Amino acid sequence: MPESQKRVFVTDCEGPVTKNDNAAELAEAFIPEGESLFRKISIYDDYLAEIARKPGYKAGNTLKLILPFLKAFGVDDRSMRKFSRRNIQMIPFADKVLGKIHSLAPSYIVSTSYSPYIQGVCDVIGFPLDCTFSTQVTLDNFDLSDMDKKVIRDAHKRILELPDIKIPEVSHNESDMDEKDLEIIGHLNKFFWYEFPNLEIYNLVESVNPIGGLEKAQAINEIVEVEGSSIENVVYVGDSITDVEAFRLVRNGGGLAVSFNGNNWAVREAMIALTGSNALVIEWIATAFILFGPDSLTDLMIQRVTDGNLDDIITRSSQIRKTVRTEKIAALG
């Protein structure tokens, strides 16, 4: 295969490779009612990135905003590393799938996850750490004053008292937001963008640049340049809002954007949407693309047949059958 046609495989980590949401799990483990706190901030993150489109903000910045809370409740670099390494949960067969694909083409992990977690994953599955991009973070380099700790812990209580924001499923426009949700957003804005920056610990927030949104797209561009390939030869697998920009880059560049068990943000931007309880389907799609190019996936449809979709599948399958087998043969029983 000519260098210009070198296929490249790039995947997110949490979702396609592991079951974890490492940052959410850290919050749940170390922060009182941390699961609820992380969920509220995560929904707020979705709102800022895709509804309000706040200048300079990107999907995945939850990983910045949660850090002072982790610090205020005693998390340090050692406990983060230890917890992350101990709690890795793999998607079944993902280690073998990554190994197989990596033997066929240059393969990379581009993840919003904290770097200690990605290092742990690489150690567990034997994937080269230098073929990964992740959010670099250290907590030990930043001191937390008693005053800052009090402000953060007070904010923790205030945020937990707020209801979850509800983002409209169909329309993603701020004008479609409910007034009560906009009021909640006003409270969160006050803390994160007016009170928070006055704290010394805000230096910790500013020091972290999550690999989400545009950074994932930039990482793909960097990978393509290093490998001497092009976007049209990239297959990218993701599952969430942090993969949207990567999907758009790959899709618009002629590559293959694949959602694996994706949420609504991911499915909207993907070219192929896969679901499965294990990673084998990723290997099948990626291998076809790597070995035979995008034409190998033309008219691909994999769908479980049910009474509800039977007629639609028969219609679609018959149409492709005529194209592939010719009208004459397709008419046979």
SELO-69425 format. One record per residue (C-alpha): x, y, z. Coordinates in Angstrom, 1 decimal, always signed. Each point is the difference from the previous one (the first is absolute). Layout:
// SELO-69425
+--------+--------+--------+
:      x :      y :      z :
+--------+--------+--------+
:      X :      Y :      Z :
...
+--------+--------+--------+
// end
This chain:
// SELO-69425
+--------+--------+--------+
:      x :      y :      z :
+--------+--------+--------+
:   +0.0 :   +0.0 :   +0.0 :
:   +1.5 :   +3.4 :   -0.9 :
:   +0.9 :   +2.3 :   +2.9 :
:   -2.8 :   +2.4 :   -1.1 :
:   -2.5 :   -2.8 :   +0.4 :
:   +1.3 :   -1.2 :   +3.4 :
:   -3.1 :   -0.7 :   +2.2 :
:   +0.1 :   +1.2 :   +3.6 :
:   -2.2 :   -1.2 :   +2.9 :
:   -0.9 :   +2.5 :   +2.8 :
:   -2.3 :   -0.7 :   +2.9 :
:   -1.3 :   +1.6 :   +3.1 :
:   +0.7 :   -2.0 :   +3.2 :
:   -3.0 :   +0.2 :   +2.3 :
:   -2.8 :   -1.6 :   -1.9 :
:   +1.7 :   -1.9 :   -2.9 :
:   +2.9 :   -1.4 :   +2.2 :
:   -1.1 :   +0.2 :   +3.6 :
:   -3.3 :   +0.2 :   +1.9 :
:   +1.2 :   +2.6 :   +2.4 :
:   -0.7 :   +3.7 :   +0.4 :
:   +3.2 :   +0.5 :   +2.0 :
:   -0.7 :   +3.6 :   +1.0 :
:   -3.6 :   -0.7 :   +1.1 :
:   +1.3 :   -3.1 :   +2.0 :
:   +2.6 :   +2.1 :   +1.7 :
:   -2.6 :   +2.5 :   +1.0 :
:   -2.4 :   -2.7 :   +1.3 :
:   +2.8 :   -1.6 :   +2.0 :
:   +1.5 :   +3.0 :   +1.6 :
:   -2.6 :   +2.8 :   +0.1 :
:   -3.2 :   -0.2 :   +2.1 :
:   -2.9 :   -0.6 :   -2.4 :
:   +2.6 :   +0.3 :   -2.7 :
:   -2.0 :   -1.9 :   -2.5 :
:   -2.7 :   +2.6 :   +0.1 :
:   +2.5 :   +2.9 :   +0.0 :
:   +1.8 :   -1.4 :   -3.1 :
:   -3.3 :   -0.6 :   -1.8 :
:   -1.2 :   +3.6 :   +0.6 :
:   +3.3 :   +1.4 :   -1.2 :
:   +0.1 :   -2.3 :   -3.0 :
:   -3.4 :   +1.1 :   -1.2 :
:   +1.0 :   +3.6 :   +0.5 :
:   +3.1 :   -0.8 :   -2.1 :
:   -2.2 :   -1.3 :   -2.8 :
:   -2.1 :   +3.2 :   +0.2 :
:   +3.0 :   +2.3 :   -0.2 :
:   +1.7 :   -1.9 :   -2.9 :
:   -2.9 :   -0.8 :   -2.3 :
:   -2.9 :   +2.3 :   +1.0 :
:   +1.5 :   +3.3 :   +1.3 :
:   +3.2 :   -0.6 :   -2.0 :
:   +1.9 :   +2.0 :   +2.6 :
:   +3.1 :   +1.6 :   -1.6 :
:   +3.1 :   -1.9 :   +0.9 :
:   -2.0 :   -2.8 :   +1.5 :
:   +0.1 :   -3.6 :   -1.3 :
:   -1.7 :   -3.3 :   +0.7 :
:   +2.0 :   -1.9 :   +2.7 :
:   +0.8 :   +3.0 :   +2.2 :
:   -1.9 :   -1.8 :   +2.8 :
:   +3.5 :   -1.5 :   +0.6 :
:   +1.3 :   +3.4 :   +0.9 :
:   -3.0 :   +1.2 :   +2.1 :
:   +0.0 :   -3.1 :   +2.2 :
:   +3.7 :   +0.1 :   +1.0 :
:   -0.3 :   +2.6 :   +2.8 :
:   -2.7 :   -2.1 :   +1.6 :
:   +2.2 :   -3.1 :   -0.2 :
:   +2.8 :   +2.0 :   +1.6 :
:   -2.3 :   +1.4 :   +2.7 :
:   -1.0 :   -3.5 :   +1.0 :
:   +3.5 :   -1.3 :   +0.3 :
:   +0.9 :   -1.5 :   -3.4 :
:   +3.7 :   +0.2 :   -1.0 :
:   +2.1 :   -1.4 :   -2.9 :
:   +0.7 :   -3.3 :   +1.8 :
:   -3.6 :   -0.7 :   +0.9 :
:   -1.1 :   +0.9 :   -3.5 :
:   +2.5 :   -2.4 :   -1.6 :
:   -0.8 :   -2.8 :   +2.5 :
:   -3.7 :   +0.3 :   -0.4 :
:   +0.1 :   +0.3 :   -3.8 :
:   +2.3 :   -3.0 :   -0.4 :
:   -2.0 :   -2.2 :   +2.4 :
:   -3.4 :   +0.7 :   -1.6 :
:   +0.5 :   -0.5 :   -3.7 :
:   -2.8 :   -1.9 :   -1.6 :
:   +0.5 :   -1.2 :   -3.6 :
:   -2.6 :   -0.3 :   -2.7 :
:   +0.1 :   -3.8 :   -0.8 :
:   +2.6 :   -0.9 :   -2.6 :
:   +1.2 :   +3.7 :   -0.3 :
:   +3.6 :   -0.9 :   +0.8 :
:   +0.1 :   -2.7 :   -2.7 :
:   -1.8 :   +2.3 :   -2.5 :
:   +2.4 :   +2.8 :   +0.5 :
:   +3.0 :   -2.4 :   -0.3 :
:   -1.4 :   -1.4 :   -3.2 :
:   -0.7 :   +3.4 :   -1.6 :
:   +3.4 :   +1.3 :   +1.1 :
:   +1.6 :   -2.9 :   -1.8 :
:   -1.7 :   +1.2 :   -3.2 :
:   +0.3 :   +3.7 :   +0.2 :
:   +1.4 :   +2.8 :   +2.2 :
:   -2.4 :   +0.3 :   +2.9 :
:   -0.5 :   +2.7 :   +2.6 :
:   -2.1 :   +0.8 :   +3.0 :
:   -1.2 :   +3.6 :   +0.3 :
:   -1.8 :   +0.5 :   +3.3 :
:   -1.4 :   +2.7 :   +2.1 :
:   +0.8 :   -2.2 :   +3.0 :
:   +2.6 :   +1.1 :   +2.6 :
:   +3.5 :   -1.2 :   -0.9 :
:   +0.5 :   -2.3 :   +3.1 :
:   -3.0 :   -2.0 :   -1.1 :
:   +1.2 :   -0.3 :   -3.6 :
:   +3.4 :   -1.1 :   +1.3 :
:   -1.7 :   -2.7 :   +2.1 :
:   -2.0 :   -1.2 :   -3.0 :
:   +3.1 :   -0.2 :   -2.2 :
:   +1.8 :   -2.0 :   +2.8 :
:   -2.9 :   -2.5 :   +0.2 :
:   -0.5 :   -0.6 :   -3.7 :
:   +3.6 :   +0.5 :   -1.2 :
:   -0.8 :   +2.9 :   -2.3 :
:   +2.9 :   +2.5 :   -0.7 :
:   -0.5 :   +3.1 :   +2.2 :
:   +1.8 :   +2.1 :   -2.7 :
:   -3.0 :   -0.8 :   -2.3 :
:   -2.4 :   +1.8 :   +2.3 :
:   -1.3 :   +3.5 :   +0.6 :
:   -1.7 :   +0.8 :   +3.4 :
:   -0.6 :   +2.8 :   +2.5 :
:   +3.1 :   +0.7 :   +1.9 :
:   -0.6 :   +0.8 :   +3.6 :
:   +1.7 :   +0.3 :   +3.4 :
:   -1.5 :   +1.0 :   +3.3 :
:   +3.1 :   +0.1 :   +2.1 :
:   +1.4 :   +3.1 :   -1.6 :
:   -2.8 :   +2.2 :   +1.4 :
:   -0.6 :   +0.9 :   +3.6 :
:   -3.5 :   +0.4 :   +1.4 :
:   -0.5 :   +2.6 :   +2.7 :
:   -2.5 :   -0.4 :   +2.8 :
:   -2.0 :   +2.9 :   -1.4 :
:   -0.1 :   -1.5 :   -3.5 :
:   -1.0 :   -3.4 :   +1.4 :
:   -2.9 :   +1.6 :   +1.9 :
:   -1.2 :   +1.8 :   -3.1 :
:   +0.2 :   -3.2 :   -2.1 :
:   -1.8 :   -2.1 :   +2.6 :
:   -2.7 :   +2.6 :   +0.4 :
:   -0.4 :   +0.0 :   -3.8 :
:   -0.2 :   -3.8 :   +0.1 :
:   -3.1 :   +0.3 :   +2.3 :
:   -1.6 :   +2.7 :   -2.1 :
:   +0.4 :   -1.9 :   -3.2 :
:   -1.4 :   -3.2 :   +1.4 :
:   -3.2 :   +1.9 :   +1.1 :
:   -0.6 :   +1.0 :   -3.7 :
:   -2.2 :   -2.2 :   -2.2 :
:   +1.6 :   -1.5 :   -3.1 :
:   -0.1 :   +2.1 :   -3.2 :
:   -2.2 :   -1.5 :   -2.7 :
:   +1.3 :   +0.5 :   -3.6 :
:   -2.6 :   -0.3 :   -2.8 :
:   +0.3 :   -3.3 :   -1.9 :
:   -1.2 :   +1.3 :   -3.3 :
:   +1.1 :   +3.6 :   -0.4 :
:   +3.4 :   +1.2 :   +1.3 :
:   -0.6 :   +3.7 :   +0.3 :
:   +0.1 :   +2.1 :   +3.1 :
:   -3.4 :   +1.5 :   -0.8 :
:   -1.5 :   -3.5 :   +0.5 :
:   +1.3 :   -0.3 :   +3.6 :
:   -2.5 :   +0.2 :   +2.8 :
:   +0.1 :   +3.1 :   +2.2 :
:   +0.6 :   -2.1 :   +3.1 :
:   +3.0 :   -1.6 :   -1.6 :
:   +1.4 :   +3.4 :   -1.1 :
:   -0.3 :   +1.1 :   +3.6 :
:   +2.0 :   -3.0 :   +1.2 :
:   +2.6 :   +0.8 :   -2.7 :
:   +0.2 :   +3.5 :   +1.4 :
:   +1.0 :   -1.3 :   +3.4 :
:   +2.7 :   -2.2 :   -1.5 :
:   +1.3 :   +2.8 :   -2.1 :
:   +0.3 :   +2.2 :   +3.1 :
:   +2.2 :   -2.6 :   +1.7 :
:   +2.1 :   -1.3 :   -2.8 :
:   +0.6 :   +3.3 :   -1.8 :
:   -0.2 :   +2.7 :   +2.7 :
:   +0.9 :   -1.6 :   +3.4 :
:   +2.2 :   -2.8 :   -1.1 :
:   +2.6 :   +2.1 :   -1.9 :
:   +0.7 :   +2.0 :   +3.1 :
:   +1.3 :   -3.0 :   +1.8 :
:   +3.8 :   -0.9 :   +0.0 :
:   -0.9 :   -3.6 :   -0.8 :
:   -1.4 :   +1.3 :   -3.3 :
:   +3.6 :   -0.3 :   -1.3 :
:   -0.5 :   -3.7 :   +0.1 :
:   -3.0 :   +0.3 :   -2.3 :
:   +1.9 :   +2.3 :   -2.4 :
:   +2.9 :   -2.5 :   -0.1 :
:   -2.1 :   -2.8 :   -1.5 :
:   -0.9 :   -0.2 :   -3.7 :
:   -2.4 :   -3.0 :   -0.5 :
:   +0.5 :   -1.9 :   -3.2 :
:   -3.6 :   +0.5 :   -1.1 :
:   -1.8 :   +1.6 :   -2.8 :
:   +2.4 :   +1.9 :   -2.3 :
:   +3.0 :   -1.6 :   +1.7 :
:   -1.1 :   -3.5 :   -1.1 :
:   -0.2 :   +1.3 :   -3.6 :
:   +3.4 :   +1.7 :   +0.4 :
:   +1.4 :   -3.3 :   +1.2 :
:   -1.3 :   -1.8 :   -3.1 :
:   +1.6 :   +2.6 :   -2.2 :
:   +3.3 :   -0.5 :   +1.8 :
:   -0.2 :   -3.8 :   -0.3 :
:   -0.7 :   +0.3 :   -3.7 :
:   +3.0 :   +2.2 :   -0.5 :
:   +2.3 :   -2.3 :   +2.0 :
:   -1.2 :   -3.0 :   -1.9 :
:   +0.2 :   +1.7 :   -3.4 :
:   -3.6 :   -0.8 :   -0.7 :
:   -3.2 :   +2.1 :   -0.5 :
:   -3.4 :   +0.4 :   +1.7 :
:   -1.7 :   -2.1 :   -2.6 :
:   +2.0 :   -3.0 :   +1.2 :
:   -1.0 :   +0.4 :   +3.7 :
:   -2.6 :   -2.1 :   +1.8 :
:   -1.0 :   +1.6 :   +3.3 :
:   -2.1 :   -1.6 :   +2.7 :
:   -1.7 :   +2.0 :   +2.7 :
:   -3.1 :   +0.1 :   +2.1 :
:   -0.7 :   +3.4 :   +1.6 :
:   -0.2 :   +3.7 :   -0.4 :
:   +3.8 :   +0.3 :   +0.3 :
:   +0.3 :   -1.9 :   -3.3 :
:   -2.3 :   +2.4 :   -2.0 :
:   +2.9 :   +2.1 :   -1.4 :
:   +2.0 :   -3.1 :   -0.9 :
:   -3.0 :   -1.5 :   -1.7 :
:   -0.6 :   +3.1 :   -2.0 :
:   +3.7 :   +0.2 :   -1.1 :
:   +0.2 :   -3.6 :   -1.1 :
:   -3.5 :   +0.0 :   -1.6 :
:   +0.6 :   +3.2 :   -2.0 :
:   +3.5 :   -1.2 :   -0.9 :
:   -1.3 :   -3.2 :   -1.6 :
:   +1.1 :   -2.4 :   +2.8 :
:   -2.3 :   -2.2 :   +2.1 :
:   -1.6 :   +1.3 :   +3.2 :
:   -1.4 :   -2.8 :   +2.1 :
:   -2.2 :   +0.3 :   +3.1 :
:   +0.3 :   -3.0 :   +2.4 :
:   -2.9 :   -0.1 :   +2.5 :
:   -0.1 :   +3.8 :   -0.5 :
:   -2.3 :   +2.5 :   +1.7 :
:   -2.2 :   +2.4 :   -2.0 :
:   +2.9 :   +2.5 :   -0.6 :
:   +2.2 :   -2.8 :   -1.5 :
:   -2.6 :   -1.7 :   -2.1 :
:   -1.0 :   +3.3 :   -1.7 :
:   +3.5 :   +0.6 :   -1.3 :
:   +1.1 :   -3.6 :   -0.8 :
:   -0.1 :   -1.7 :   -3.4 :
:   -0.5 :   -3.4 :   +1.4 :
:   -1.7 :   -0.8 :   +3.4 :
:   +1.0 :   -3.3 :   +1.6 :
:   -1.4 :   -1.5 :   +3.2 :
:   +1.3 :   -3.1 :   +1.8 :
:   +0.9 :   -1.4 :   +3.4 :
:   +3.5 :   -0.7 :   -1.2 :
:   +2.6 :   +1.6 :   -2.3 :
:   +0.1 :   -2.7 :   -2.7 :
:   -2.2 :   +2.0 :   -2.4 :
:   +2.5 :   +2.9 :   +0.1 :
:   +2.7 :   -2.5 :   -1.2 :
:   -2.3 :   -1.1 :   -2.9 :
:   -0.7 :   +3.5 :   -1.2 :
:   +3.5 :   +1.3 :   +0.5 :
:   +1.7 :   -3.0 :   -1.7 :
:   -2.3 :   +0.4 :   -3.1 :
:   +0.9 :   +3.7 :   -0.2 :
:   +3.7 :   -0.6 :   +0.5 :
:   +0.4 :   -2.8 :   -2.4 :
:   -2.4 :   +0.9 :   -2.7 :
:   -0.9 :   +3.7 :   +0.4 :
:   -3.3 :   +1.8 :   +0.4 :
:   -1.6 :   -1.8 :   -3.0 :
:   +0.0 :   -3.2 :   +2.1 :
:   -2.7 :   +1.6 :   +2.2 :
:   -2.3 :   +1.4 :   -2.7 :
:   -3.6 :   -0.8 :   +0.8 :
:   +1.0 :   -1.8 :   +3.2 :
:   -3.0 :   -0.8 :   +2.2 :
:   +0.2 :   -2.2 :   +3.1 :
:   -3.4 :   +0.0 :   +1.9 :
:   -1.8 :   -2.5 :   +2.2 :
:   -3.2 :   -1.0 :   -1.7 :
:   -3.2 :   +0.5 :   +2.0 :
:   -3.7 :   +0.1 :   -0.9 :
:   +0.1 :   +3.8 :   +0.2 :
:   +2.8 :   +0.5 :   -2.5 :
:   -0.4 :   -3.1 :   -2.2 :
:   -1.7 :   +1.8 :   -3.0 :
:   +2.6 :   +2.8 :   +0.0 :
:   +2.9 :   -2.5 :   +0.0 :
:   -1.5 :   -2.0 :   -2.8 :
:   -0.4 :   +3.1 :   -2.1 :
:   +3.5 :   +1.2 :   +0.6 :
:   +1.6 :   -3.5 :   -0.4 :
:   -1.9 :   -0.6 :   -3.3 :
:   +1.2 :   +3.3 :   -1.4 :
:   +3.6 :   -0.8 :   +0.7 :
:   -0.4 :   -3.6 :   -1.2 :
:   -1.1 :   +1.3 :   -3.4 :
:   +3.0 :   +2.2 :   -0.2 :
:   +2.5 :   -2.7 :   +1.1 :
:   -1.5 :   -3.1 :   -1.6 :
:   -1.8 :   +1.6 :   -3.0 :
:   -3.7 :   +0.3 :   -0.5 :
:   -0.3 :   -3.4 :   -1.7 :
:   +1.6 :   -2.0 :   +2.8 :
:   -1.5 :   +2.1 :   +2.7 :
:   -3.5 :   -0.9 :   -1.3 :
:   +0.7 :   -3.7 :   +0.8 :
:   -1.4 :   -1.5 :   +3.2 :
+--------+--------+--------+
// end
